[in-house]
């Protein structure tokens, strides 16, 4: 009986510690390689790499806008003004998965509220497969054509 009680308590501790980790990690993003960063915050496009036929051309950018991920799956797009102000351009909703983030416009989000993902009118949103470069830098890759792709690099602001 003591062994059963010990086993039960050990199992209970594992379950409770796992649920605690989930609550603490819900703002963390883990890419497909297992690298982790906190997604919550403002991210701006700082570099674009154009890759074709094994040649990479890179262009550094000064961000004109930021995407801000907030808690509870909401976010907003912000324009950087010359005087340092931030103007809200739009809001969005997002769903975070291991290795990807799907962003829905407000219209897509409202449309989906009464639909299942099997519904033909369900809006799929736009999915980004972010790779974590370091805690403050992520990238996403976009296919242009066969053998040609862009890598967008975002930095935390």
KASULQUI-V819729 format. One record per pair of residues at least 12 apart in sequence whose ideal C-beta (glycine too) atoms are under 8 Angstrom apart, sorted by the first residue. I is the first residue (numbers start at 0). GAP is how many residues later the second one is. If there is no record, write none. Layout:
I/GAP
I/GAP
This chain:
26/12
26/13
26/44
28/67
28/72
28/101
28/103
28/109
29/68
29/69
29/102
30/67
30/68
30/98
30/99
30/100
30/101
30/107
31/66
31/67
31/97
31/99
32/98
32/99
34/96
34/97
35/96
36/95
36/97
36/98
36/99
36/101
37/97
38/30
38/57
38/62
39/29
39/30
39/31
40/27
40/28
40/115
40/116
41/24
41/25
41/26
41/36
41/114
41/115
42/23
42/24
42/25
42/26
42/95
42/111
42/112
42/113
42/114
43/19
43/21
43/22
43/23
43/36
43/110
43/111
43/113
44/16
44/18
44/20
44/107
44/108
44/109
45/14
45/15
45/16
45/17
45/107
45/108
45/109
46/12
46/13
46/14
46/105
46/106
47/13
47/102
47/103
47/104
47/105
48/101
48/102
48/104
49/98
49/100
50/97
50/98
50/99
50/100
51/92
51/95
51/96
51/97
52/94
52/95
62/17
62/94
63/15
63/16
64/12
64/13
64/14
64/15
64/24
65/12
65/14
65/20
65/91
66/25
66/87
68/25
72/20
72/21
72/22
72/23
73/17
73/18
73/19
73/20
74/16
74/17
74/18
74/19
74/28
75/12
75/13
75/14
75/15
75/16
76/12
76/13
76/14
76/15
89/15
89/16
90/15
91/12
91/13
91/14
91/17
92/13
92/16
94/30
98/30
98/31
99/27
99/28
99/29
99/30
100/26
100/27
100/29
101/22
101/23
101/24
101/25
101/26
102/22
102/23
102/24
102/25
103/19
103/21
104/20
106/16
107/15
107/17
110/12
127/12
128/12
129/24
132/20
134/21
135/19
135/20
136/16
136/17
136/18
136/19
137/15
137/16
138/12
138/13
138/14
138/15
139/12
139/14
